[in-house]
């Protein structure tokens, strides 16, 4: 029962932070996205994101901050095994399925739906 509440609260707080970045700080959606990914990476670098995932579950793994967490987590894990080369390979090894899914589903959506822009 409490798991759902904590997931809702933590995920909601992350979303509120993103909305405040766009409304108050006047950041573009791209800048907001980048900021949240970097924030997740920094939190994982300090070892703070995994406890947040343990506490909030999907409330911490679904928002875009978890992508930064995954990049850093994979890079640090592979860097311990393979050194500098592991930093690069670790980032892509952990996140490749998510990136591939985003590209494939984005392509399918582009084929199915029409843009609202002017079509010649």
N, C-alpha and C positions, 0 to 999 in steps of 0.2 A: 504494500500500500504506500509506504513512505517513499519507495523507489520512484514511483510515478510523480510524486510531488516534487522530490528533489530534482528529477530530470526536467520537469516543467519549469521549475524556478531557475535552474542554472542555464538551460537553453534559452529561456526568456531573457535572462540578464545579458547573455551574450548578444542576443538580437537587439535588445534595448541599446547596448553599447554601440552596435553597428548603426542603428537608426540615429542615435545622437551624433555620431561622427558625420553622418550625412546632413542632418538638420542644423546642428549647432556649429560644428566645425566647417560646414559647407564643403566636405570632401565629396568627390565624385564617387559613384559606385565602384569604379575600378580601384581608386585609392583606398576606399573602405575595405574592399576585399583583400587587397594587399596588406593593409594594416592588421586585419584580423588574422591572416595567415602568419605574418611575422610575429604577432603576439602569441599565437599558439606555439610557434617554434621557440620563442624565447622562454615561455613557461616550461616547455619540455626540456630545454637546455639546463634550466635550474632544477629540474626534477619535480616540478609542481603540477604538470598536466596529468600524469598518471594517477596521482591521488584524487584529482578532480574527476577523472573517468571512473575510478572506483566508487566515488561518492555519488555521482550523478548519472552514470551509465550513458544512455542515449542522449541525455541533455548536454553531454560534453563531446560525444563522438559524432553526432550528426552535424553540428554547425561547422562552418569553414575553418574555424580555429583548429579543428582536429587534423586538417590537412597539413598545416604547419607542424603540428605535433608528429604526424606520421613521417614527414620529410626528415625532421631532426632525429627522431627516434631511429629510423632506418640508417641514417648517415652515421650516427654515433655507434650503433651496434656493429655495423660493417667496418667502421674505422678501427675498432678494437681488434678485429680479426685480420684485416688486410691493409691497414694503414691509410695513406692518402687516397689511393685508388678506391678503397672501400667507401669513402665519403660520397663519391659520385655514384657508384653502383648501388649503394644502400638506399639512397633517396629514390631511385627509380624502381628498385626491386619491390619496395613496400607499397609504392603508390601507383604502379603501372596498371593494375586492374581498374582502379578508379578513374584514372586518366583515359584509359581505353574505352571504358563504359561511357564517359562523358562525350567523347568524340563520336562514338557510334550512335548513341541516342540523340545527340545534337544533329547529326547528319540525317537520321530518320525523321526527326521532327521537321527539319528544313524541307524534306521531300514531301511531307504530308501537308503542312500548313503553309499558308501564304503570308508573306510579310505585310505589314501595314504601310510600308513605304510605297513610293510610286514605282510601278512596274511598266517598262516600255514595251 
